Amino acid sequence: MNPAADPSVPAPRSRCGRCRRPTSVCYCAALPSIDTKTRVVILQHPRERDVAIGTARMASLCLPQAELHVGIDWSDHPALARALGDATRPAIMLYPGPGARDILREPPPGPVTLIVVDGTWSQAKSVVRDNPILQALPRYAFAAPEPSEYRIRKEPSVEVVSTIEAIMYVLGALEGDAERFRALLAPFRAMVDAQLAYQVNQHNPRVPFKRPAKPLSARLPAPIVDGYDDLVCVAAEANAWPYHASPDAAREELVHWVAYRPSTGARFEAIATPSGALSPSTTFHTELSEELLATGVPRADLLAGFAGFVRPTDAICAWGHWGPRLFLDGGGVLPQPIVDLRVAAQRVTRKKFGTLEAFAATLGPPPPPLGHGRAGQRVALLAQIIAAWRAALDQP
């Protein structure tokens, strides 16, 4: 039955084209327009874009000179490159961590370009970790002088504030006029109050329309459904120095690469000797001994060996994008597409799984490793996931 023709299913609510909220909780009437000397560039994680009560878009609507961009990989983004290349307003990044200065106490001389990463803490951490162009920026942070007014969304701790509140505090410090930027709270408070009032006054809540679950074949990436012979599971390990290490230390250097073709059982594994000093944590997180790492092959041999193993028609399967990115940054070439099994797992289960090990544990006991160290274990778990999905596809 067409849901629109079913009287038991309410019609979709009308939405505001500007704030993209339902018209019943639109906050546009409270939006101020505040000119800034600071160039504000908000980099929003794609998953945060669809959060109805997010505040990054709200902040961009209040600040005419602000830019809002959505994505994960910022290495070749032209708009960000233009912003970072503005010599009249050098870029800084609002991001806590080692080496970050307190921007409320030590604001840099302006004007500046303020880079704000919008997303949950884990999303922001991943974006900064995987984008060297962001890692190179001077970092600033602050402790919120007041508790957040974000009463409709639970923050991870009391000192965490929403994106628009953070921008309010930072612009006040950068431009020396904290009171002027408190106007940013007007639409924020309007949104919070309207949302709370709507929840209280809904004596007859809308009956949600539950879409029928898509078949598994429609939720899985096409290569897993139709290209089984071309699937190659991969896992990587790095000689990784902490971000606060000396500038001369290599940040992440590929030292271990394991690949497995589920359709034939063919395997590839190579350990590359680090070109620089061994990070103190490398043996721990790779589960490889110093002797193995010291007697490995040159990284060029690892890349050449895998080039002989992989085919142009293959689809690379990994958990997240870090492993393939590490391989590519090391000078390797990978066929396309690259299938992110973490995203696929979330689509299949409609749940979020942070680690490969956590998701694989829902499928059964771990299989034997397919190589040395942690990478060998992780490739075996990837193969286990693909085998479980393929078995489910064959069920009537």
TINU-540187 format. One record per residue (C-alpha): x, y, z; residue number from 1; residue in three letters. Coordinates in pm, whole numbers, plus 32768, in hexadecimal, padded with zeros to 4 digits. Each point is the difference from the previous one (the first is absolute). Layout:
<nodes>
node u X | v Y | w Z | num NUM | residuo ala
...
</nodes>
This chain:
<nodes>
node u 8000 | v 8000 | w 8000 | num 1 | residuo met
node u 8074 | v 8160 | w 7FB7 | num 2 | residuo asn
node u 8043 | v 80A5 | w 8155 | num 3 | residuo pro
node u 7F71 | v 8146 | w 7F7B | num 4 | residuo ala
node u 7EB1 | v 7F57 | w 7FC2 | num 5 | residuo ala
node u 7FF0 | v 7F5F | w 8159 | num 6 | residuo asp
node u 7F34 | v 80DF | w 80EC | num 7 | residuo pro
node u 80AC | v 7F63 | w 812E | num 8 | residuo ser
node u 814F | v 808B | w 7F90 | num 9 | residuo val
node u 801E | v 817A | w 8037 | num 10 | residuo pro
node u 807A | v 80DB | w 7EE6 | num 11 | residuo ala
node u 816A | v 8072 | w 8015 | num 12 | residuo pro
node u 8031 | v 8145 | w 80BC | num 13 | residuo arg
node u 8054 | v 8136 | w 7F37 | num 14 | residuo ser
node u 8166 | v 8074 | w 8022 | num 15 | residuo arg
node u 80B0 | v 814D | w 7FF6 | num 16 | residuo cys
node u 80E7 | v 8014 | w 7ED6 | num 17 | residuo gly
node u 80F9 | v 80DA | w 80BB | num 18 | residuo arg
node u 803D | v 7F53 | w 814D | num 19 | residuo cys
node u 7F78 | v 7EB0 | w 7F80 | num 20 | residuo arg
node u 7F38 | v 7FCD | w 813D | num 21 | residuo arg
node u 7E89 | v 7FB3 | w 8009 | num 22 | residuo pro
node u 7F43 | v 8149 | w 7FEB | num 23 | residuo thr
node u 7F6B | v 7FBF | w 8158 | num 24 | residuo ser
node u 815C | v 801A | w 809C | num 25 | residuo val
node u 80A4 | v 80F0 | w 7F06 | num 26 | residuo cys
node u 80F8 | v 80ED | w 80A4 | num 27 | residuo tyr
node u 803E | v 80EB | w 7ED8 | num 28 | residuo cys
node u 7F49 | v 8126 | w 80A0 | num 29 | residuo ala
node u 810C | v 8006 | w 810E | num 30 | residuo ala
node u 812D | v 7FF7 | w 7F16 | num 31 | residuo leu
node u 80E5 | v 8130 | w 8021 | num 32 | residuo pro
node u 80F4 | v 8070 | w 7EF4 | num 33 | residuo ser
node u 8159 | v 8043 | w 8092 | num 34 | residuo ile
node u 8124 | v 807A | w 7F30 | num 35 | residuo asp
node u 8157 | v 7F82 | w 8066 | num 36 | residuo thr
node u 8169 | v 8050 | w 7FBA | num 37 | residuo lys
node u 8042 | v 7E92 | w 8040 | num 38 | residuo thr
node u 7FD0 | v 7F10 | w 7EE0 | num 39 | residuo arg
node u 7F3E | v 7EDA | w 8090 | num 40 | residuo val
node u 8019 | v 7EB3 | w 7F44 | num 41 | residuo val
node u 7F32 | v 7EE1 | w 808C | num 42 | residuo ile
node u 8061 | v 7EA0 | w 7F8F | num 43 | residuo leu
node u 7ED7 | v 7F21 | w 804B | num 44 | residuo gln
node u 800F | v 7E86 | w 8014 | num 45 | residuo his
node u 7EFA | v 7F69 | w 7F12 | num 46 | residuo pro
node u 7F50 | v 7F4A | w 811B | num 47 | residuo arg
node u 7FCE | v 8146 | w 80BC | num 48 | residuo glu
node u 7F5B | v 80A5 | w 7ED2 | num 49 | residuo arg
node u 7EC2 | v 7F33 | w 8032 | num 50 | residuo asp
node u 7FE1 | v 8046 | w 8176 | num 51 | residuo val
node u 7EC3 | v 80D2 | w 8015 | num 52 | residuo ala
node u 806A | v 80BE | w 8138 | num 53 | residuo ile
node u 8165 | v 8045 | w 7F96 | num 54 | residuo gly
node u 807C | v 8167 | w 8011 | num 55 | residuo thr
node u 810E | v 801F | w 7EF3 | num 56 | residuo ala
node u 7F06 | v 806A | w 7EF6 | num 57 | residuo arg
node u 7F62 | v 80F0 | w 80F8 | num 58 | residuo met
node u 8154 | v 80A4 | w 803A | num 59 | residuo ala
node u 803E | v 801F | w 7E8A | num 60 | residuo ser
node u 7EAE | v 80AC | w 7FD4 | num 61 | residuo leu
node u 8059 | v 80FF | w 810C | num 62 | residuo cys
node u 8159 | v 8054 | w 7F72 | num 63 | residuo leu
node u 7FF2 | v 8080 | w 7E98 | num 64 | residuo pro
node u 8175 | v 7FCB | w 7FCB | num 65 | residuo gln
node u 7FFC | v 7E9B | w 8089 | num 66 | residuo ala
node u 802F | v 7ECC | w 7F28 | num 67 | residuo glu
node u 7F69 | v 7EAA | w 8046 | num 68 | residuo leu
node u 808F | v 7ED2 | w 7F4B | num 69 | residuo his
node u 7FA8 | v 7E91 | w 802D | num 70 | residuo val
node u 80FA | v 7EE7 | w 7FDA | num 71 | residuo gly
node u 810E | v 7F24 | w 8097 | num 72 | residuo ile
node u 812A | v 801A | w 7F14 | num 73 | residuo asp
node u 8078 | v 8169 | w 7FEE | num 74 | residuo trp
node u 814E | v 7FC3 | w 7F55 | num 75 | residuo ser
node u 7F92 | v 8085 | w 7EAA | num 76 | residuo asp
node u 7ED5 | v 80D9 | w 8058 | num 77 | residuo his
node u 8018 | v 8144 | w 7F35 | num 78 | residuo pro
node u 7F32 | v 80D9 | w 80EE | num 79 | residuo ala
node u 80CF | v 7F97 | w 812D | num 80 | residuo leu
node u 8140 | v 8034 | w 7F39 | num 81 | residuo ala
node u 7F93 | v 8163 | w 7FB0 | num 82 | residuo arg
node u 7FB1 | v 8044 | w 816D | num 83 | residuo ala
node u 814D | v 7F75 | w 8077 | num 84 | residuo leu
node u 80B4 | v 80C8 | w 7EF7 | num 85 | residuo gly
node u 7F78 | v 814F | w 807A | num 86 | residuo asp
node u 8142 | v 80A8 | w 8071 | num 87 | residuo ala
node u 7F41 | v 8126 | w 8092 | num 88 | residuo thr
node u 7F49 | v 7F18 | w 80F0 | num 89 | residuo arg
node u 80E2 | v 7EDE | w 8069 | num 90 | residuo pro
node u 7F45 | v 7EC4 | w 805D | num 91 | residuo ala
node u 7FD6 | v 7F6E | w 815B | num 92 | residuo ile
node u 7F33 | v 7ED2 | w 8069 | num 93 | residuo met
node u 7F14 | v 7FE1 | w 8126 | num 94 | residuo leu
node u 805B | v 7EA7 | w 8080 | num 95 | residuo tyr
node u 8068 | v 7F8F | w 815D | num 96 | residuo pro
node u 812A | v 7F28 | w 804C | num 97 | residuo gly
node u 8174 | v 800F | w 804F | num 98 | residuo pro
node u 8099 | v 814A | w 7F9C | num 99 | residuo gly
node u 7EB5 | v 80B7 | w 7FDA | num 100 | residuo ala
node u 8004 | v 8164 | w 8089 | num 101 | residuo arg
node u 7EE5 | v 8094 | w 80C8 | num 102 | residuo asp
node u 7F5B | v 80E8 | w 7F06 | num 103 | residuo ile
node u 7F3B | v 80BD | w 810A | num 104 | residuo leu
node u 8141 | v 805A | w 80BA | num 105 | residuo arg
node u 80F9 | v 800F | w 7EDF | num 106 | residuo glu
node u 7F41 | v 805B | w 7EC3 | num 107 | residuo pro
node u 80E2 | v 8022 | w 7ED0 | num 108 | residuo pro
node u 8025 | v 8158 | w 7F65 | num 109 | residuo pro
node u 7EF3 | v 8025 | w 7EFA | num 110 | residuo gly
node u 7F6A | v 7FEE | w 7F12 | num 111 | residuo pro
node u 8014 | v 7E86 | w 7FD1 | num 112 | residuo val
node u 7F51 | v 7EE6 | w 7F4B | num 113 | residuo thr
node u 7F54 | v 7F25 | w 8103 | num 114 | residuo leu
node u 7FDD | v 7E90 | w 7F9F | num 115 | residuo ile
node u 7EF1 | v 7F4B | w 80C6 | num 116 | residuo val
node u 7FCC | v 7E87 | w 7FDE | num 117 | residuo val
node u 7E90 | v 7FB0 | w 8040 | num 118 | residuo asp
node u 7F9C | v 7EA5 | w 8074 | num 119 | residuo gly
node u 8006 | v 7F1D | w 812B | num 120 | residuo thr
node u 8149 | v 7FE9 | w 80B6 | num 121 | residuo trp
node u 8057 | v 7EB4 | w 7F58 | num 122 | residuo ser
node u 7FA2 | v 8089 | w 7EA9 | num 123 | residuo gln
node u 80D0 | v 813B | w 802E | num 124 | residuo ala
node u 8125 | v 7F35 | w 8082 | num 125 | residuo lys
node u 7FF7 | v 7F1F | w 7ECC | num 126 | residuo ser
node u 7FEC | v 8126 | w 7F11 | num 127 | residuo val
node u 812D | v 80B0 | w 809C | num 128 | residuo val
node u 80C6 | v 7EBD | w 801A | num 129 | residuo arg
node u 7FCE | v 7FAA | w 7E91 | num 130 | residuo asp
node u 8044 | v 815A | w 7F70 | num 131 | residuo asn
node u 8169 | v 8075 | w 801A | num 132 | residuo pro
node u 7F95 | v 8152 | w 7F75 | num 133 | residuo ile
node u 7F39 | v 8033 | w 8144 | num 134 | residuo leu
node u 8108 | v 7F6B | w 80E3 | num 135 | residuo gln
node u 80F4 | v 810D | w 7F8D | num 136 | residuo ala
node u 7F23 | v 811E | w 807A | num 137 | residuo leu
node u 803E | v 80B2 | w 814C | num 138 | residuo pro
node u 7F09 | v 7F7A | w 80FE | num 139 | residuo arg
node u 7F2D | v 80C1 | w 80F6 | num 140 | residuo tyr
node u 7F02 | v 7F8F | w 8101 | num 141 | residuo ala
node u 7F4C | v 8089 | w 8131 | num 142 | residuo phe
node u 7F41 | v 7FA0 | w 8136 | num 143 | residuo ala
node u 7E99 | v 807C | w 7FE7 | num 144 | residuo ala
node u 7FC4 | v 810D | w 8107 | num 145 | residuo pro
node u 7E8E | v 7F9E | w 8016 | num 146 | residuo glu
node u 7F43 | v 7EB7 | w 7FEA | num 147 | residuo pro
node u 7F6E | v 7FAF | w 7EAB | num 148 | residuo ser
node u 7E95 | v 805A | w 7FBE | num 149 | residuo glu
node u 7FDD | v 7ED0 | w 7F1D | num 150 | residuo tyr
node u 7EE2 | v 7F64 | w 80C5 | num 151 | residuo arg
node u 7F7E | v 7F29 | w 7EE1 | num 152 | residuo ile
node u 8144 | v 7F4A | w 7FB7 | num 153 | residuo arg
node u 80DA | v 7F50 | w 80FD | num 154 | residuo lys
node u 8169 | v 8071 | w 7FF5 | num 155 | residuo glu
node u 8116 | v 7F0E | w 8066 | num 156 | residuo pro
node u 8068 | v 80D8 | w 8129 | num 157 | residuo ser
node u 7F99 | v 813F | w 80AE | num 158 | residuo val
node u 8118 | v 80D1 | w 7F6A | num 159 | residuo glu
node u 7F9B | v 7FAD | w 7E98 | num 160 | residuo val
node u 7F2A | v 80FC | w 7F46 | num 161 | residuo val
node u 7F4E | v 8007 | w 7EB0 | num 162 | residuo ser
node u 80AE | v 8077 | w 7EC5 | num 163 | residuo thr
node u 7F4A | v 814D | w 7FFC | num 164 | residuo ile
node u 8050 | v 803F | w 8170 | num 165 | residuo glu
node u 816E | v 7FB1 | w 7FBE | num 166 | residuo ala
node u 8009 | v 80F2 | w 7ED9 | num 167 | residuo ile
node u 7F5A | v 8109 | w 80D9 | num 168 | residuo met
node u 8110 | v 7FE9 | w 810A | num 169 | residuo tyr
node u 811D | v 7FF4 | w 7F07 | num 170 | residuo val
node u 7F8B | v 8125 | w 7F2A | num 171 | residuo leu
node u 7FCC | v 80CC | w 813A | num 172 | residuo gly
node u 816B | v 7FC1 | w 8060 | num 173 | residuo ala
node u 808D | v 8032 | w 7EA2 | num 174 | residuo leu
node u 7F49 | v 8145 | w 7FBC | num 175 | residuo glu
node u 7FFC | v 808A | w 8160 | num 176 | residuo gly
node u 7E86 | v 8029 | w 8013 | num 177 | residuo asp
node u 7F6D | v 7EDA | w 80BA | num 178 | residuo ala
node u 7EAF | v 80A8 | w 8038 | num 179 | residuo glu
node u 7FC1 | v 8038 | w 7E8C | num 180 | residuo arg
node u 8026 | v 7E90 | w 7FB2 | num 181 | residuo phe
node u 7F10 | v 7F93 | w 810F | num 182 | residuo arg
node u 7EF5 | v 804D | w 7EFB | num 183 | residuo ala
node u 8059 | v 7EAA | w 7F71 | num 184 | residuo leu
node u 7F47 | v 7F67 | w 8126 | num 185 | residuo leu
node u 7EAF | v 8091 | w 7F8F | num 186 | residuo ala
node u 7FB3 | v 7EFD | w 7EF0 | num 187 | residuo pro
node u 80A4 | v 7EF1 | w 80D1 | num 188 | residuo phe
node u 7F19 | v 8047 | w 8125 | num 189 | residuo arg
node u 7ED6 | v 801F | w 7F15 | num 190 | residuo ala
node u 8049 | v 7EA8 | w 7F71 | num 191 | residuo met
node u 802B | v 7F62 | w 8156 | num 192 | residuo val
node u 7EC6 | v 80A1 | w 808F | num 193 | residuo asp
node u 7F2B | v 7FAA | w 7ECF | num 194 | residuo ala
node u 8078 | v 7E98 | w 8003 | num 195 | residuo gln
node u 7FB4 | v 7FD6 | w 8172 | num 196 | residuo leu
node u 7EAB | v 80A5 | w 7FDC | num 197 | residuo ala
node u 7FAB | v 7F25 | w 7ED8 | num 198 | residuo tyr
node u 8057 | v 7EC7 | w 80C5 | num 199 | residuo gln
node u 7F2B | v 806D | w 812A | num 200 | residuo val
node u 7ED0 | v 8068 | w 7F33 | num 201 | residuo asn
node u 7FEF | v 7ECA | w 7F28 | num 202 | residuo gln
node u 7EDD | v 7F56 | w 80AE | num 203 | residuo his
node u 7FBB | v 7F43 | w 7EBF | num 204 | residuo asn
node u 815A | v 7FB8 | w 7F79 | num 205 | residuo pro
node u 8027 | v 7FBB | w 7E93 | num 206 | residuo arg
node u 7FF0 | v 7E95 | w 7FA1 | num 207 | residuo val
node u 8152 | v 7FBB | w 7F62 | num 208 | residuo pro
node u 8000 | v 7F5D | w 7EAE | num 209 | residuo phe
node u 80E0 | v 7ED2 | w 8014 | num 210 | residuo lys
node u 8094 | v 7FB2 | w 7EB1 | num 211 | residuo arg
node u 8022 | v 7E8E | w 7FB9 | num 212 | residuo pro
node u 8165 | v 7F8A | w 802A | num 213 | residuo ala
node u 80BC | v 7FE9 | w 7EBB | num 214 | residuo lys
node u 8079 | v 7EA5 | w 7F9F | num 215 | residuo pro
node u 8165 | v 7FB0 | w 8062 | num 216 | residuo leu
node u 8070 | v 800D | w 7E95 | num 217 | residuo ser
node u 7F91 | v 816D | w 7FEE | num 218 | residuo ala
node u 80B7 | v 805E | w 8141 | num 219 | residuo arg
node u 814C | v 7F60 | w 7FA9 | num 220 | residuo leu
node u 8100 | v 80A1 | w 7F18 | num 221 | residuo pro
node u 7FDA | v 7F81 | w 7E9D | num 222 | residuo ala
node u 815B | v 7F5D | w 7FEF | num 223 | residuo pro
node u 7FA7 | v 7F1A | w 8123 | num 224 | residuo ile
node u 7EBB | v 7F99 | w 7F59 | num 225 | residuo val
node u 806F | v 7FE6 | w 7E95 | num 226 | residuo asp
node u 817C | v 8005 | w 8000 | num 227 | residuo gly
node u 806A | v 7EF6 | w 80F8 | num 228 | residuo tyr
node u 811F | v 7F81 | w 7F27 | num 229 | residuo asp
node u 809B | v 815C | w 8002 | num 230 | residuo asp
node u 7FF1 | v 8043 | w 8177 | num 231 | residuo leu
node u 814B | v 8035 | w 80B5 | num 232 | residuo val
node u 8006 | v 803B | w 8178 | num 233 | residuo cys
node u 8120 | v 80D9 | w 807C | num 234 | residuo val
node u 808D | v 807A | w 814B | num 235 | residuo ala
node u 8126 | v 80E5 | w 8042 | num 236 | residuo ala
node u 80E0 | v 8061 | w 8120 | num 237 | residuo glu
node u 80DB | v 812F | w 802D | num 238 | residuo ala
node u 8135 | v 8073 | w 80B3 | num 239 | residuo asn
node u 7F3E | v 811E | w 809B | num 240 | residuo ala
node u 8095 | v 8119 | w 80CC | num 241 | residuo trp
node u 7F21 | v 80D3 | w 80E3 | num 242 | residuo pro
node u 7F89 | v 8149 | w 7F6F | num 243 | residuo tyr
node u 80BD | v 80C0 | w 810B | num 244 | residuo his
node u 814C | v 7F5E | w 7F9F | num 245 | residuo ala
node u 8111 | v 80CE | w 7F61 | num 246 | residuo ser
node u 7FBB | v 8089 | w 7EA2 | num 247 | residuo pro
node u 8119 | v 7F27 | w 7F76 | num 248 | residuo asp
node u 7F52 | v 7EBD | w 8069 | num 249 | residuo ala
node u 7F32 | v 7F49 | w 7EF9 | num 250 | residuo ala
node u 7E95 | v 8009 | w 8068 | num 251 | residuo arg
node u 7F7D | v 7EBB | w 7F66 | num 252 | residuo glu
node u 80D3 | v 7F1A | w 7F29 | num 253 | residuo glu
node u 7F7B | v 7EBD | w 7F65 | num 254 | residuo leu
node u 80BA | v 7ED4 | w 808F | num 255 | residuo val
node u 7F0D | v 7EDB | w 7FDE | num 256 | residuo his
node u 7F05 | v 7FA7 | w 7EF1 | num 257 | residuo trp
node u 7F2B | v 7EC5 | w 7FFA | num 258 | residuo val
node u 7F0A | v 7FA5 | w 7EEB | num 259 | residuo ala
node u 7F18 | v 7ED9 | w 7FCA | num 260 | residuo tyr
node u 7F24 | v 7F9A | w 7EDA | num 261 | residuo arg
node u 7ED1 | v 7F46 | w 8094 | num 262 | residuo pro
node u 7F99 | v 7F5E | w 7EB7 | num 263 | residuo ser
node u 8149 | v 7F41 | w 7FD8 | num 264 | residuo thr
node u 80A9 | v 8011 | w 8153 | num 265 | residuo gly
node u 812F | v 80AF | w 7F67 | num 266 | residuo ala
node u 80C7 | v 80D2 | w 80F7 | num 267 | residuo arg
node u 8102 | v 8114 | w 7FF3 | num 268 | residuo phe
node u 80CD | v 8081 | w 8122 | num 269 | residuo glu
node u 8131 | v 80DF | w 801A | num 270 | residuo ala
node u 80B2 | v 80AE | w 811E | num 271 | residuo ile
node u 80C2 | v 8139 | w 7FA4 | num 272 | residuo ala
node u 8121 | v 8078 | w 80D3 | num 273 | residuo thr
node u 7FC1 | v 8163 | w 807F | num 274 | residuo pro
node u 80D3 | v 8104 | w 7F50 | num 275 | residuo ser
node u 8024 | v 80C6 | w 8141 | num 276 | residuo gly
node u 800F | v 7FBB | w 8172 | num 277 | residuo ala
node u 7F08 | v 7F08 | w 8091 | num 278 | residuo leu
node u 7EED | v 80A2 | w 80CC | num 279 | residuo ser
node u 7FF1 | v 7F7D | w 8166 | num 280 | residuo pro
node u 7E98 | v 7F8C | w 7FCF | num 281 | residuo ser
node u 8025 | v 7F54 | w 7EAE | num 282 | residuo thr
node u 8050 | v 7EA2 | w 807C | num 283 | residuo thr
node u 7EDC | v 8015 | w 80F1 | num 284 | residuo phe
node u 7EEF | v 8067 | w 7F0D | num 285 | residuo his
node u 807D | v 7F34 | w 7ED5 | num 286 | residuo thr
node u 804B | v 7ECC | w 80D6 | num 287 | residuo glu
node u 813E | v 7FD6 | w 7F34 | num 288 | residuo leu
node u 8155 | v 7FD1 | w 80A1 | num 289 | residuo ser
node u 811F | v 80F1 | w 7FCC | num 290 | residuo glu
node u 80BB | v 7EE4 | w 7F55 | num 291 | residuo glu
node u 7EEC | v 7FCD | w 7EFF | num 292 | residuo leu
node u 7FED | v 8173 | w 7FB9 | num 293 | residuo leu
node u 817B | v 801F | w 7FE7 | num 294 | residuo ala
node u 801C | v 7EE1 | w 7F07 | num 295 | residuo thr
node u 7EE3 | v 806F | w 7F1F | num 296 | residuo gly
node u 8018 | v 8063 | w 7E93 | num 297 | residuo val
node u 801C | v 8164 | w 7F7B | num 298 | residuo pro
node u 7EAC | v 80A3 | w 7FDD | num 299 | residuo arg
node u 802D | v 800F | w 7E86 | num 300 | residuo ala
node u 8013 | v 7E82 | w 7FFB | num 301 | residuo asp
node u 7EBF | v 7FE9 | w 80CC | num 302 | residuo leu
node u 7F4C | v 80E1 | w 7F09 | num 303 | residuo leu
node u 8089 | v 7F46 | w 7ED2 | num 304 | residuo ala
node u 7FA3 | v 7EB0 | w 8093 | num 305 | residuo gly
node u 7E9A | v 8066 | w 803D | num 306 | residuo phe
node u 7FEA | v 8096 | w 7EA3 | num 307 | residuo ala
node u 8045 | v 7EA0 | w 7F7E | num 308 | residuo gly
node u 7EF7 | v 7F69 | w 80E1 | num 309 | residuo phe
node u 7EDF | v 80EF | w 7FC1 | num 310 | residuo val
node u 7F3A | v 8021 | w 7EBA | num 311 | residuo arg
node u 7F75 | v 813F | w 7F62 | num 312 | residuo pro
node u 7E9D | v 7F77 | w 8024 | num 313 | residuo thr
node u 8021 | v 7FB8 | w 8175 | num 314 | residuo asp
node u 7F35 | v 80AD | w 810F | num 315 | residuo ala
node u 80CC | v 804A | w 8139 | num 316 | residuo ile
node u 7F45 | v 7FBA | w 8147 | num 317 | residuo cys
node u 8074 | v 80A7 | w 8142 | num 318 | residuo ala
node u 7F74 | v 806D | w 814F | num 319 | residuo trp
node u 7FF7 | v 817A | w 7FE1 | num 320 | residuo gly
node u 80E1 | v 80CA | w 7F1C | num 321 | residuo his
node u 813D | v 8018 | w 80D0 | num 322 | residuo trp
node u 80A9 | v 7EC4 | w 7F79 | num 323 | residuo gly
node u 7FCF | v 8050 | w 7E8E | num 324 | residuo pro
node u 8065 | v 816A | w 8040 | num 325 | residuo arg
node u 8141 | v 7F8E | w 80AB | num 326 | residuo leu
node u 8050 | v 7F21 | w 7ED5 | num 327 | residuo phe
node u 7FBC | v 8116 | w 7F05 | num 328 | residuo leu
node u 80C8 | v 80FF | w 80C9 | num 329 | residuo asp
node u 8120 | v 7F09 | w 7FFE | num 330 | residuo gly
node u 800C | v 800D | w 7E84 | num 331 | residuo gly
node u 7F21 | v 7ED8 | w 7FB1 | num 332 | residuo gly
node u 7EE9 | v 7FE3 | w 7F01 | num 333 | residuo val
node u 7EB2 | v 7F5D | w 804B | num 334 | residuo leu
node u 7EEC | v 7FA0 | w 7F0C | num 335 | residuo pro
node u 7EAB | v 809C | w 802A | num 336 | residuo gln
node u 7F09 | v 7FE3 | w 80A1 | num 337 | residuo pro
node u 8075 | v 7FF1 | w 8168 | num 338 | residuo ile
node u 7EE8 | v 7F64 | w 80CE | num 339 | residuo val
node u 7FE1 | v 807D | w 8167 | num 340 | residuo asp
node u 7F78 | v 7ED5 | w 80C2 | num 341 | residuo leu
node u 7FC3 | v 80D8 | w 8132 | num 342 | residuo arg
node u 7F05 | v 80D4 | w 7F3E | num 343 | residuo val
node u 7F6B | v 7EC3 | w 7F6D | num 344 | residuo ala
node u 7FD7 | v 7F67 | w 815B | num 345 | residuo ala
node u 7F44 | v 8134 | w 8076 | num 346 | residuo gln
node u 7F16 | v 7FEE | w 7ED5 | num 347 | residuo arg
node u 7FC0 | v 7E8C | w 8033 | num 348 | residuo val
node u 7FC0 | v 8010 | w 8177 | num 349 | residuo thr
node u 7F8B | v 816A | w 8023 | num 350 | residuo arg
node u 80F3 | v 8019 | w 8122 | num 351 | residuo lys
node u 8150 | v 80A7 | w 802F | num 352 | residuo lys
node u 812F | v 7F28 | w 8042 | num 353 | residuo phe
node u 8142 | v 80AF | w 805D | num 354 | residuo gly
node u 80F4 | v 7EE3 | w 7FD8 | num 355 | residuo thr
node u 8022 | v 7EDF | w 7F11 | num 356 | residuo leu
node u 802C | v 7F13 | w 8124 | num 357 | residuo glu
node u 7EB9 | v 8071 | w 80A1 | num 358 | residuo ala
node u 7F36 | v 7FBF | w 7EC6 | num 359 | residuo phe
node u 80A9 | v 7EB6 | w 7FAA | num 360 | residuo ala
node u 7FB7 | v 7F85 | w 8162 | num 361 | residuo ala
node u 7E8B | v 800E | w 7FAC | num 362 | residuo thr
node u 803A | v 7EFC | w 7EF1 | num 363 | residuo leu
node u 80B3 | v 7EF9 | w 80CE | num 364 | residuo gly
node u 8156 | v 7FA8 | w 808E | num 365 | residuo pro
node u 812C | v 8097 | w 7F4D | num 366 | residuo pro
node u 8095 | v 7F2C | w 7EE6 | num 367 | residuo pro
node u 8174 | v 7FA6 | w 7FEC | num 368 | residuo pro
node u 80DA | v 8124 | w 7F90 | num 369 | residuo pro
node u 8066 | v 801D | w 7E95 | num 370 | residuo leu
node u 8152 | v 809F | w 8041 | num 371 | residuo gly
node u 80E5 | v 8085 | w 810C | num 372 | residuo his
node u 7F99 | v 80EF | w 8114 | num 373 | residuo gly
node u 7EC6 | v 80CC | w 8019 | num 374 | residuo arg
node u 7FE1 | v 8034 | w 7E88 | num 375 | residuo ala
node u 7FF1 | v 7E8A | w 7FCA | num 376 | residuo gly
node u 7EEB | v 7FE5 | w 8102 | num 377 | residuo gln
node u 7F3D | v 8122 | w 7F6B | num 378 | residuo arg
node u 8009 | v 7F77 | w 7E9E | num 379 | residuo val
node u 7F72 | v 7EB9 | w 8086 | num 380 | residuo ala
node u 7EE3 | v 80C1 | w 80A4 | num 381 | residuo leu
node u 7FB6 | v 80BA | w 7EBA | num 382 | residuo leu
node u 7FED | v 7EB3 | w 7F4A | num 383 | residuo ala
node u 7F19 | v 7F7C | w 8112 | num 384 | residuo gln
node u 7F14 | v 8126 | w 7FCE | num 385 | residuo ile
node u 7FF3 | v 7FD2 | w 7E88 | num 386 | residuo ile
node u 7FC6 | v 7E89 | w 8028 | num 387 | residuo ala
node u 7EDD | v 8041 | w 80F0 | num 388 | residuo ala
node u 7F5C | v 80F9 | w 7F14 | num 389 | residuo trp
node u 802E | v 7F1E | w 7ED5 | num 390 | residuo arg
node u 7F63 | v 7EDF | w 80C0 | num 391 | residuo ala
node u 7ED8 | v 80DE | w 805D | num 392 | residuo ala
node u 7FD2 | v 8061 | w 7E92 | num 393 | residuo leu
node u 7FE0 | v 7E91 | w 7FA3 | num 394 | residuo asp
node u 7EEA | v 7FC4 | w 80FD | num 395 | residuo gln
node u 7E9D | v 7FFE | w 7F71 | num 396 | residuo pro
</nodes>
